[in-house]
Structure formats: C-alpha cells, structure tokens
Amino acid sequence: MTRVAIDIQGMSCGGCVVAVRAVLGRQAGVTNVDVAVGQASFDLDSAQIDLSRVCEAIARAGFEAAPSAPV
C-alpha cells in the first residue's frame, strides 16, 4: 500500500472539519484522516479507492481538494 495525502482548502471552522470527515468516512479505504490541519492522509489501495473520486466527493461538499505528495 501507498500512503497518500490530499490537501483540503476552504475549511474555516469545526463544522467544516466535521463535514469533510463525514465525506471521507463514506469513501472505502480511507483511514488516518486529519483534516484539522487542512490535509487528509490515508493508505491507498488501488483496488479499493480512486483518489480522484475522493477529491470529487470533497469538492461536492464545497471544499477544494487536490492530491499532495506521498507521505
């Protein structure tokens, strides 16, 4: 497995953090989420999760998301 990170912009309060955690919690394979610092990191198993789908789900929730460098 590969550890990856997604940079998340647009969070300005605790409610934003809760909203992003809820979105990420619905994505299969997402673990170790720490959005409080504007980033979510997790283990990527290519058979379970599509990184672009995760970013799209975050965008639908009203935040900007983009893959970061592997961590």
C-alpha positions as CSV (number, residue, x, y, z in Angstrom):
1,M,0.0,0.0,0.0
2,T,1.0,3.6,-0.6
3,R,0.4,6.4,1.9
4,V,-1.1,9.4,0.1
5,A,-2.3,12.8,1.2
6,I,-5.0,15.2,-0.1
7,D,-4.7,18.9,0.5
8,I,-8.0,20.4,1.5
9,Q,-8.8,24.1,1.3
10,G,-11.8,26.1,2.4
11,M,-12.2,24.8,5.9
12,S,-12.7,27.7,8.3
13,C,-14.4,26.1,11.4
14,G,-15.0,23.0,13.3
15,G,-18.2,22.4,11.3
16,C,-16.1,22.3,8.1
17,V,-13.9,19.7,9.7
18,V,-16.9,17.6,10.6
19,A,-18.3,17.9,7.1
20,V,-15.1,16.8,5.4
21,R,-14.6,13.9,7.9
22,A,-18.2,12.7,7.0
23,V,-17.4,12.8,3.3
24,L,-14.2,10.9,3.8
25,G,-15.7,8.4,6.1
26,R,-18.0,7.3,3.3
27,Q,-15.1,6.6,1.0
28,A,-14.0,3.0,1.0
29,G,-10.4,2.5,2.1
30,V,-9.9,6.0,3.7
31,T,-8.1,5.8,7.1
32,N,-6.0,8.1,9.3
33,V,-7.9,11.3,8.4
34,D,-6.6,14.5,10.0
35,V,-8.4,17.3,8.3
36,A,-7.8,19.8,11.1
37,V,-4.6,20.8,9.5
38,G,-6.0,21.1,6.0
39,Q,-4.9,17.7,4.9
40,A,-6.2,14.1,4.9
41,S,-3.7,11.3,4.7
42,F,-4.6,7.6,4.3
43,D,-3.4,4.3,2.8
44,L,-4.3,4.0,-0.8
45,D,-5.1,0.5,-2.1
46,S,-5.7,0.9,-5.8
47,A,-8.2,-1.9,-5.7
48,Q,-10.3,-0.1,-3.1
49,I,-10.2,3.6,-3.8
50,D,-9.9,6.1,-6.6
51,L,-8.1,9.2,-5.5
52,S,-9.9,11.4,-8.0
53,R,-13.2,10.2,-6.7
54,V,-12.2,11.2,-3.2
55,C,-11.3,14.7,-4.4
56,E,-14.5,15.0,-6.3
57,A,-16.5,14.0,-3.2
58,I,-14.8,16.7,-1.1
59,A,-15.4,19.2,-3.9
60,R,-19.2,18.3,-3.9
61,A,-19.1,19.2,-0.2
62,G,-17.9,22.7,-1.0
63,F,-14.2,22.4,-0.4
64,E,-11.2,22.4,-2.7
65,A,-9.1,19.2,-2.7
66,A,-6.1,18.1,-4.6
67,P,-3.6,15.2,-4.2
68,S,-0.5,16.1,-2.3
69,A,2.9,14.4,-2.5
70,P,3.1,10.9,-0.9
71,V,3.7,11.0,2.8
